[in-house]
């Protein structure tokens, strides 16, 4: 399950709010202003690819630790 977390940024042209999904931007999507059509995007490149890989690796490690912690807590609660 992937949760979309959106943020609002002011449009650099008309200052209206642009709803931005950071994960979608990292995967090549654009965020467009509903008022004037100005679009925000990240330029693809090795730096962005590396950042995505590092983020995914860190997320997997956090999930692994969370599962281990949950199992330990369940084991301790069941043994008491």
N, C-alpha and C positions, 0 to 999 in steps of 0.2 A: 504494500500500500504506500503510495507516494502522496504526501500532503503538499499542496501548493501554498506557498507563503508569498504573498504579494506585498509590494511596497509602492508608495506613491512618490513620484519624482516630479518636480515642476518642469514643464516643457521649456526647453531653452529658447523657443521662438515666441510662444504666446503666454507662457506661464500657467497654463491649465495643468491639471494633475494627469500624469501618465501612470497607469497601473502597470507595475513591472514585476514579473516573476523571475527572480535571480537565477534559479535553476534552468528555466527555459532559455534565458539569455546565454548561459554557459553552454547550452546545447545548440546554439545557433539561431534561436528564434529572435524575433524583433518585438519591440513594444512601441505601439504607435499612439500618438496624441489623437484623441477623438475630436478635438476642435480644429486643428490645422493640418493634421496628417503627418507631422514630423515623426520620424521613426528613430528609435534608439536600438543599437545593436553593438555587440562586441566583435572586434576584428578577430577572425580565427588566426591562430598562430601556435607556435610551440609552447609559449608561456601559458596560454590558456589550456592547451591540452594537458600540460604538466600539472596545472592547478586542479583540473578535473580529476586526473588520476590520483593525486595526493588526497583530495577530498574524499573520493570513493574509498580509498585505502583506509583513511582515518575512520570513515563511517562504518566500514566493515569491522574494524578493530573495536570500536565502541560497542557495536552490537554483540560481538563475541564476548567482551567483558561483561556486558549487561546480562547475557544469558548465563554466564558462569556465576555471577553474583546472585541471580534469581534462583538458580539450582541450589547454591549453597544455603540460601535463606530457607528454601523449602525443606532441604535436608535437615537443617537445624530445628525448624519448627516441628517437623514430624517426629524427631527424636526426643523431644522434651515431654 
